């Protein structure tokens, strides 16, 4: 039986780069992969975008109402067999989508490797990530460092160069003057306390 994998980490830890490297490794061996990402992630449109400048078009761009299990079945019946499925920005998927990916791994016997954030900029879980932490057969942290040099665990959101700790959960990096930085807990709390003093 194949497995559902969840590889998570703070911003800029190389999740998309790792995904693209895994895709290359499979294809170098003559194996077939497909890449999936949610439409919610508008960064790069229909592409996976690595901070190293490498991009690749996704095979399936999934909206909230699509059934991933059925989409994969359709792909297999109309195109070709799949040796592995790679999922970018998995945190943006709904609980049901993660369940469908779990069924793909178990029922269709295709390994599914999901990449995403564990928590948002307010230290809350994303729906997709929370479900992955419950269902994934294998969970692996991709590590990054904070600006101070310590291990980054959290994600800080900046708008117009200033850290903020309120707002909607989803705001895409590099859109509307939003950017994210990986922070250690100490720096995160320091920036949050400064933000609260200024309010």
Phi, psi and omega in degrees: 000135177283168185239159170260123181249145174233116176249110186240164175181168177291170180307146174067022180270000176096024181299308181293323177297317179297318178301313182294327177292318178297318177302314179299317181298316178297312185291329177297334179264012178077019181262156185258129176235158166231150179247133181237143168211157180282146177297338179305325180278096184275351178295121180082001180060242182265028182234151166277130183239118176266147178293347177279357178098000179273134178229159176203137179291139177278158180271325179227120175257112192259129174264175187300331186267351182282146177262112184296321180302314180292323179296321179290317177302317180297317179301313182296318183286328184263336186239284185196166175291156183238133178268336180198147176244130179247132185238122178261149177054045185297338181299334183279353179284155175282163178307317182298323179296320179294320176301319180295321177294323176298316178295323178301314181295315186280310187277323181264355177058045177242124176299137179236119181248114182257138177241137178181178176277150175272317183230161178269190184287353177251014181068023175261153179281151171273152181301313181295316180294319179301319180290322178297321179297335178274324190256335186299137176290330183221131180236128183225134177268130172263121191269154178213167178243150176283168178299338180272353178101348178278167180297129178278134181236334188238170181242124176259134177260130175245139172235124184054040175079011182234133178293136177233154184228021174225158177130179180294152181296320184258117170216120190283135179304136177073012174245140179054042178061025178263136171215159183236150176225141176283131183230147170283162180304321182297313180293321179302310181296320178299312180294324180293318179295322177296319179298316182292327177293326183280347183283000000 
